[in-house]
Amino acid sequence: MTRKAVITGVGVVAPGGVGREAFWDTLTAGRTATREITLFDASEFRSRIAAEADFDAVAAGLSAREIRRMDRAAQFAVVSAREALRDSGITGVDPGRIAVSIGSAVGCTMGLEEEYAVLSDGGRQWLVDHTYGVPHLYGYMVPSTLAVEVANEVSAEGPVGLISTGCTSGLDAVSHGAQLIQEGAADLVLAGATDAPISPITSACFDAIKATSPSNHDAAHASRPFDKRRDGFVLGEGSAVMVLEEEESARRRGAHIYAEVAGFASRSNAFHMTGLKPDGREMAEAITVALRRAKLDKSDVDYINAHGSGTKQNDRHETAAFKRSLGNRAYEVPVSSIKSMVGHSLGAIGSIEVAACALALDRQVVPPTANLHHADPECDLDYVPLVAREHAMDAVLSVGSGFGGFQTAMLLTRV
Amino acid sequence: MADTVITGLGVFAPTGIGAEEHWTAVLDGKSGIGHITRFDASGYPVVLAGEVPGFDAREHVPGRLIPQTDTWTHLALAAAEAALADSGADPKSLPEYEMAVVTSSSSGGTAFGQGEMERLYQKGPSWVGAYQSIAWFYAATTGQISIQHGMRGPCGVICAEQAGGLDVVAQARRLLRTQSRLVVTGGTDSAMCPYGLVAQMANGLMSTSDDPARAYVPFDADARGYVPGEGGAILIAERAEGAEGRGYGAILGHASGFDQSERTGRPPVLAATIRRALDDAGLNPSGVDVVFADAAGTPELDRIEAEALAAVFGPRGVPVTAPKTLTGRLYGGGAPLDVATALLALRDGVIPHTAGTERLARGMEIDLVLGQPRQQPLSTALVVARGYGGFTAALVLGRGDRA
């Protein structure tokens, strides 16, 4: 008998509000959390906008030592993991049967950069001064620290890993976690992703390739996926961590089940590190394979949570992928991008979107695409502009696309 | 069941470029560890490292990719090319969605990142180059290999410090069992820049000795930490069916766990992880002919490993070796290189010795192969790897049928 992986706990740190319910409020209100960058002085940058989390580490329950030790991305992940565990109510699992699968695109980049600035004396010393190094510097260098911190939250002794496939990291980490449940390698998995990339080096590298929006005059409305006036993505930050369990044991303990992680697949375009071909072929293939694994037909898909980053090439690429894989069904279902509200938090966003899909299924409400006033004529699907929508859903599709050419699709179903 | 095999080895390591050059150096006990040459490290407490000797990216990597990628990716692109050639597989004849790339990385494009941060802090944001966005992040190597060889299957990157190098091989096996025909796996790392070295030093586990022969001596009474290194190995994994006569060895079993002993006082998980890997391989401990140890090189971590091996195999119950004393610890590249070395040992029926280590610390109840290689028929090998923070992995390999 096959084991099914279900989501029984959801924890979120996102722009617009910390915690799962604040996040859901932001989405269903169609409220945007993008603004002028406050985390550093961005006055010399091309894009000076980001979706920042109003995260108070003390209020979030972290101790002084945890705050000292952990990079912002680790703080997000640990706070999300705690919320997910509380939400699920799960206890008493053998540590050897607990696994962790956390995704991150850029790891502890903020801590690494801050320490670099000190050790190099503002970039003046190539031979950086080791006597200024903090004891946790190695923990910033290796992104695996993010998985370590979450593993320590639950004293996990099963498989623990950090998945880093750029902007599909979040979907890939949840997929991997679900796989561990399905294979019987674990009975409880903390799966999700985290990123805190709003720092000078990350902003500068996206400036250099003009990937981020320069709409600095209108920061609150700068993330405009599928709108013809879109001009790049808006950097975000945050984390979502889910509790995954085997369905039968979740039912036995009477857990609330948000959704089943029913199918997932990934493909690569082997084309370009940042470029996408407009035909959406590899993403379409990932969707088709994920549907097959979930034993669903394309007509079963009730909602698509789009990658919707707000770059012209992405929006056209994935619109083509939806049509190619789902045929007419692509025109019949709502499609929306929460990046219009919470920005693009690189590897974390995939898991935040899984959380959004789990909540959408649970509450039968589709989050909207904010800031969509003038649809790109080449993007001719129903992108749920501006206003959330009540909608009956049994199966939802979430997709991600990222640097390296990676394309991932996941199906969540109501159980 | 031996359903998946390793058919190609691409080695770029401090012990040499190419699997055979590496293997000869290992059997000769020829160390790749020396004083750091890439930059002036004389002012730092750690002055030794294993650098890949004579590596010139221009000889191995397409010219346009050199400025777009970090040294860590140069090494992996070169190793992937070598491994594919060695495997005898023809990627052009395989369905594009049935080939995948899954690599381990521990620290990404560190030297590239230091260079770009220097420009940012010295000159300003507009001086940061366009390639920072694709060179530094941990997925750069997998993405570039996928593009270079037209592999459109499910690609992945696992970061679990040194243990990630075994977990990627397990992920390759998982893909081969379900959907792929060929997976490029293994990994490399290179953090050979001042900031990279200083960041590594912060873990407090590195040797500050300046004697290349004795700086990294795991299980020795004088163990005082490890020496860092760069490079690693890229491996080609394929389904056994269709790879007849090409396999260096089979992937028989794997398990991974996470050690909480230091934090919680619970027993270390290494012994249980090894037992689970043996179960997965369908082997009893007596069925293992040699163990390639993690060999952390610090007294406490060495003791935990020796106790786990003694618990599973009995005191001195199986030959144990750690040829990584010749390269230093290579992070994401370390365990894949151990897999390559173990496969070559299985092929030739010889256990390479642990160069450097002379006198076992008190209480190390293991049969560590010292002094010179030991000739004996070998059918199976266990490779152990642990990563900073608690990552623990074990992989069981079986001898191949390579003609």
Interface residues (C-beta under 8 A of the other chain):
Chain A: E44 F45 R46 P95 G96 V100 A105 V106 G107 L112 E113 E115 Y116 A117 L119 S120 G122 G123 R124 W126 L127 V128 H130 G133 V134 P135 H136 L137 Y138 G139 Y140 M141 V142 P143 S144 T145 A147 V148 A151 N152 S155 A156 E157 G158 P159 V160 G161 L162 I163 S164 T165 G166 S169 D172 Q179 P200 I201 S203 A204 C205 F206 D207 A208 I209 A211 A265 S266 R267 S268 N269 A270 F271 H272 M273 T274 E282 E285 V289 G402 F403 G404 G405 F406
Chain B: F39 D40 G43 Y44 P45 Q68 E96 Y97 A100 V101 S105 S106 S107 G108 T110 G113 Q114 E116 M117 E118 R119 L120 Y121 Q122 G124 P125 S126 V128 G129 A130 Q132 S133 I134 W136 F137 Y138 A139 A140 T142 G143 Q144 S146 I147 H149 G150 M151 R152 G153 P154 C155 G156 V157 I158 C159 A160 E161 G164 D167 R174 Q179 A191 P194 Y195 G196 V198 A199 Q200 M201 A202 N203 G204 S256 G257 F258 D259 Q260 R263 T264 R266 V269 A272 Y331 G387 Y388 G389 G390 F391
